Amino acid sequence: MRRLAFLIALVCTLSQPASATIVETLDTRALVAESDQIVRGRVVAQMARWDDAHERIFTDVTIRVDETYKGARTATLLIRRQGGSVGGIGMRTIGEVEFAAEEEAFLFLRRIPHTNLFQTVALAQGKLRIVRDRAGARVVSDPRGATLMTRDASGNAVLAPGRPSTQPLAGFEAELRRLVGARR
């Protein structure tokens, strides 16, 4: 029994958390270019379910759209993401976007072909959470544990762990409006 406990403790100590998702780092200009739809909105509902083969879980997230920056104006839209929890069984993809109830965010979206569904551009990079509190209004980007890839001057891939970043809401929104306007 002691030997088993020791082996379990050793395995847990030597284990590293999984973080195999590598995503190319996209700045705001690239997010705008890659998006079919860009909105500011709020999460109003989420529904997780199994796929038809009962192999993967996905979650459909309903967003109430407060403002449209690019794409067709709509009152609501539906985002599909990989992962979720159904009947006590959960699935998670490192770097995939996640949503909280009533969360407000800027969303950079791509339409899933042949559907009325969207997915975020570049996984979690396509969602910038809006925080409004005593410290002021700001936009928070969180790559959700993905490793981000950039290129050095020679074109070689450089990998770095993704870290949350914050910027003032007003400055971000002004930059977004400028970038979307420049593309028209």
HUSUL-V509999 format. One record per residue. RES is the residue in one letter. PHI is phi as a letter, one per 40 degrees, with the letter a starting at -180 (none if undefined). NEAR is the number of other C-alpha atoms within 12 Angstrom. Layout:
BEGIN
RES,PHI,NEAR  RES,PHI,NEAR
END
This chain:
BEGIN
M,none,7  R,c,8  R,c,9  L,c,10  A,c,11  F,c,12  L,c,13  I,c,14  A,c,13  L,c,12  V,c,12  C,c,12  T,c,11  L,c,10  S,c,10  Q,b,9  P,c,11  A,c,14  S,a,21  A,c,18  T,c,25  I,b,29  V,b,30  E,c,28  T,c,32  L,b,27  D,c,25  T,c,30  R,d,22  A,c,20  L,c,32  V,c,36  A,c,27  E,c,27  S,c,32  D,c,28  Q,a,35  I,b,41  V,b,41  R,b,35  G,a,34  R,b,33  V,c,31  V,b,25  A,a,22  Q,a,29  M,b,24  A,c,29  R,a,27  W,c,22  D,c,18  D,c,9  A,c,8  H,f,11  E,b,15  R,b,22  I,b,27  F,b,31  T,b,33  D,c,32  V,b,35  T,c,30  I,b,36  R,c,29  V,c,28  D,c,22  E,a,26  T,b,28  Y,b,32  K,a,31  G,g,23  A,c,17  R,c,18  T,a,21  A,c,18  T,a,25  L,a,37  L,b,33  I,b,43  R,b,36  R,b,41  Q,c,33  G,h,31  G,i,30  S,b,21  V,b,21  G,f,11  G,g,10  I,b,17  G,b,19  M,b,23  R,b,25  T,b,27  I,d,28  G,g,37  E,c,35  V,c,39  E,b,40  F,b,39  A,b,20  A,d,18  E,g,19  E,c,28  E,b,30  A,a,41  F,c,44  L,b,52  F,b,43  L,b,41  R,b,32  R,c,24  I,c,19  P,d,10  H,g,7  T,b,13  N,b,18  L,b,24  F,b,33  Q,b,39  T,c,40  V,c,39  A,f,38  L,f,40  A,c,43  Q,c,44  G,c,47  K,b,43  L,b,45  R,c,38  I,b,33  V,b,24  R,b,17  D,a,10  R,c,7  A,c,10  G,h,14  A,c,21  R,a,25  V,b,29  V,b,29  S,b,36  D,b,32  P,c,38  R,f,33  G,g,29  A,c,31  T,c,31  L,c,32  M,b,23  T,b,21  R,b,15  D,c,10  A,d,8  S,c,8  G,g,9  N,c,10  A,c,17  V,b,18  L,b,19  A,a,20  P,c,24  G,c,27  R,b,19  P,c,22  S,b,18  T,b,19  Q,a,22  P,c,22  L,d,27  A,c,17  G,c,15  F,c,25  E,c,27  A,c,16  E,c,20  L,c,32  R,d,23  R,c,18  L,c,22  V,c,28  G,c,15  A,c,13  R,c,16  R,c,12
END
